[in-house]
Structures are given as structure tokens and as C-alpha cells.
Amino acid sequence: MTPEPVQVVKQRRDAALAALVAGVPYIGFLGIRFDRRGDELTAILPYQDMLIGNPMLPALHGGVTAAFLEVASIVELAWQIQWRDVEAGGAPLPELPKTIGITVDYLRSGLPRDAYARARVNRSGRRYASVHVEAWQDNRTRLFAQATGHFLMPEGG
Amino acid sequence: MTLDEAGDGWAVLSMPWDARLVGDPATGVIAGGAVSVLMDTASGAAVMSHPEAAGITATLDLRIDYMRPATPGQRLRARAECHHVTRTVAFVRATTFDDGEKPVAMSTGTFTVVREMTP
């Protein structure tokens, strides 16, 4: 059997990710996008003036930073379910995990420019998942925020 | 988002339900992130209204617990209070309610305190 053409595979995976992201109004409200390399996701928060918390500094709003990290975590968890389903041939939109709690550390003030985040699932059980997420701007090694969150996984996920 | 009330080291902020803030389209429940923004802002406002802190602050860390989904359509109110302030750090707790009796979410955070420069 000849392998599927690369464009077909890519198109299918990109469509699955786009459907997942488009389903959440709040992601669109903040303008968050996702970049995909294979199954690896990077969340991107393009800079907008409305994301500034303190106009005197100016710095990204702490709440927006928390929201960005939480969105990156939830999409990463849902994407892992979605990826498994897409690769298995079906592509129903997964029910989204629910946040139980998240702890955000603010390491530097967020600058008025684009921010990036990558989430790592440290444990994903039948009921609970634990995720660590890191966010940076200009330099990947100089994080401006990080968070650890616990999530309730959807039934049958 | 509006500042409803504030006093020495405390503040109450609220925001209406809005379709653009929905995190789970299946239920219409507001995204956790939107509740985080409300509580972070309320906590910051509590610090800024503290008599010993000058009107500027930044979040050092924030832990948020989501106890139950906010009821779609209802306004969310967050009350934040500085329960301890040192020379450099404010410790702040916040609780968010909708129209129900039980809290929707609670947060514990630390914020920077910038003292007014003495001349």
C-alpha cells in the first residue's frame, strides 16, 4: 500500500486543529492562534493594545497571561485526544477538559509584543490531568511566565 | 469589567456574561481565563487601594481554583482583599460569585508593592 500523500495528511491534521480552536469563542476573543509541527503545538498570542494591564509600564495584563497559559493547556490536552482520534480515522470534536486549578508564576513583565506558549502534559489519567506550561516572548530560554494546572478530563476521553 | 466598590485594601469588580467570553461552546460557560482576568484585576485593584501601597502593582503569582461552572447569562462579581502587606509584597485573596450562593472560583496571589518615595 502506498503511503498517503503528505498534503492529504497535513490538510487533515490542520483541519482537525482548526475545528478544535474555532469551537472556543474565548480563543478568538483574545486572538490566540496555534502553530503545529507534527503533534507539537505552540500557542501564539499576537500583541494587541487591549492586552495591556498597566499602560504606565506598559506590561501585558497578568490575567490575560493567566488566560493565555490556561488556553494553551486546555488546547494541548484536547489536541492529544483529537490527534489520537484523527490518526485512528475518526475526527469527532473532543469534549473539552475543565480547569480544576492553575498556579501562574510571573517571572518577568510581559512586553508589548507577541507571546508564545508551549504546554507539556506531565500526567494524563482517566479523570485528571496535570500540565506544565511555559510562555516566552523574544527568547525561548527567558520565560516571562509559567504555570502548572490540573484539569478534569472529559468522560470517555 | 467595572469597579463597583473599593476601600482600604479591598475592591469589588464585576463583568457581565458575554458570548465572546465563552470557553466551552457545549455549555455556554465562561472561560476560566476570563474569570482569571477578573480576579487578577480585582486583586490588583485591592493592592492599589491599599493606603500603604502607591498606585502601581504587578502580579508575582496567582493560584486559581475553579469550584463550579459559572451559570451562563449571570454577571460575575469578584471581591478581593489584601490580607497581609509587607514592605514589598501584598498577599491577596479573591472570591468570584455569580447569582448563586456558592463561590464560582477563588484565588490566592502575591503582588508587588511599590512604596511612595520619601522626599
HADDOCK unambig.tbl for C-alpha pairs under 7 A between the chains (distance, minus, plus):
assign (segid A and resid 23 and name CA) (segid B and resid 25 and name CA) 6.57 0.50 0.50
assign (segid A and resid 24 and name CA) (segid B and resid 22 and name CA) 6.88 0.50 0.50
assign (segid A and resid 24 and name CA) (segid B and resid 23 and name CA) 5.46 0.50 0.50
assign (segid A and resid 24 and name CA) (segid B and resid 24 and name CA) 6.18 0.50 0.50
assign (segid A and resid 24 and name CA) (segid B and resid 25 and name CA) 6.16 0.50 0.50
assign (segid A and resid 25 and name CA) (segid B and resid 20 and name CA) 5.26 0.50 0.50
assign (segid A and resid 25 and name CA) (segid B and resid 21 and name CA) 6.29 0.50 0.50
assign (segid A and resid 25 and name CA) (segid B and resid 22 and name CA) 5.54 0.50 0.50
assign (segid A and resid 25 and name CA) (segid B and resid 23 and name CA) 6.29 0.50 0.50
assign (segid A and resid 26 and name CA) (segid B and resid 20 and name CA) 5.65 0.50 0.50
assign (segid A and resid 26 and name CA) (segid B and resid 21 and name CA) 4.69 0.50 0.50
assign (segid A and resid 26 and name CA) (segid B and resid 22 and name CA) 5.46 0.50 0.50
assign (segid A and resid 26 and name CA) (segid B and resid 23 and name CA) 5.50 0.50 0.50
assign (segid A and resid 26 and name CA) (segid B and resid 31 and name CA) 6.52 0.50 0.50
assign (segid A and resid 29 and name CA) (segid B and resid 20 and name CA) 5.96 0.50 0.50
assign (segid A and resid 29 and name CA) (segid B and resid 21 and name CA) 6.98 0.50 0.50
assign (segid A and resid 62 and name CA) (segid B and resid 40 and name CA) 6.49 0.50 0.50
assign (segid A and resid 62 and name CA) (segid B and resid 59 and name CA) 6.09 0.50 0.50
assign (segid A and resid 63 and name CA) (segid B and resid 36 and name CA) 5.33 0.50 0.50
assign (segid A and resid 63 and name CA) (segid B and resid 37 and name CA) 3.71 0.50 0.50
assign (segid A and resid 63 and name CA) (segid B and resid 40 and name CA) 5.16 0.50 0.50
assign (segid A and resid 63 and name CA) (segid B and resid 41 and name CA) 6.85 0.50 0.50
assign (segid A and resid 64 and name CA) (segid B and resid 37 and name CA) 5.82 0.50 0.50
assign (segid A and resid 66 and name CA) (segid B and resid 33 and name CA) 6.49 0.50 0.50
assign (segid A and resid 66 and name CA) (segid B and resid 36 and name CA) 6.54 0.50 0.50
assign (segid A and resid 67 and name CA) (segid B and resid 33 and name CA) 3.72 0.50 0.50
assign (segid A and resid 67 and name CA) (segid B and resid 34 and name CA) 6.63 0.50 0.50
assign (segid A and resid 67 and name CA) (segid B and resid 36 and name CA) 6.42 0.50 0.50
assign (segid A and resid 67 and name CA) (segid B and resid 37 and name CA) 6.99 0.50 0.50
assign (segid A and resid 70 and name CA) (segid B and resid 33 and name CA) 6.42 0.50 0.50
assign (segid A and resid 96 and name CA) (segid B and resid 24 and name CA) 6.96 0.50 0.50
assign (segid A and resid 99 and name CA) (segid B and resid 32 and name CA) 6.99 0.50 0.50
assign (segid A and resid 99 and name CA) (segid B and resid 66 and name CA) 6.60 0.50 0.50
assign (segid A and resid 100 and name CA) (segid B and resid 65 and name CA) 5.95 0.50 0.50
assign (segid A and resid 100 and name CA) (segid B and resid 66 and name CA) 5.27 0.50 0.50
assign (segid A and resid 101 and name CA) (segid B and resid 64 and name CA) 5.35 0.50 0.50
assign (segid A and resid 101 and name CA) (segid B and resid 65 and name CA) 4.26 0.50 0.50
assign (segid A and resid 101 and name CA) (segid B and resid 66 and name CA) 5.85 0.50 0.50
assign (segid A and resid 102 and name CA) (segid B and resid 63 and name CA) 5.71 0.50 0.50
assign (segid A and resid 102 and name CA) (segid B and resid 64 and name CA) 5.38 0.50 0.50
assign (segid A and resid 102 and name CA) (segid B and resid 65 and name CA) 6.76 0.50 0.50
assign (segid A and resid 103 and name CA) (segid B and resid 62 and name CA) 5.71 0.50 0.50
assign (segid A and resid 103 and name CA) (segid B and resid 63 and name CA) 4.08 0.50 0.50
assign (segid A and resid 103 and name CA) (segid B and resid 64 and name CA) 6.29 0.50 0.50
assign (segid A and resid 104 and name CA) (segid B and resid 61 and name CA) 5.46 0.50 0.50
assign (segid A and resid 104 and name CA) (segid B and resid 62 and name CA) 5.22 0.50 0.50
assign (segid A and resid 104 and name CA) (segid B and resid 63 and name CA) 6.18 0.50 0.50
assign (segid A and resid 105 and name CA) (segid B and resid 60 and name CA) 6.25 0.50 0.50
assign (segid A and resid 105 and name CA) (segid B and resid 61 and name CA) 4.50 0.50 0.50
assign (segid A and resid 105 and name CA) (segid B and resid 62 and name CA) 6.77 0.50 0.50
assign (segid A and resid 106 and name CA) (segid B and resid 59 and name CA) 6.50 0.50 0.50
assign (segid A and resid 106 and name CA) (segid B and resid 60 and name CA) 5.05 0.50 0.50
assign (segid A and resid 106 and name CA) (segid B and resid 61 and name CA) 5.64 0.50 0.50
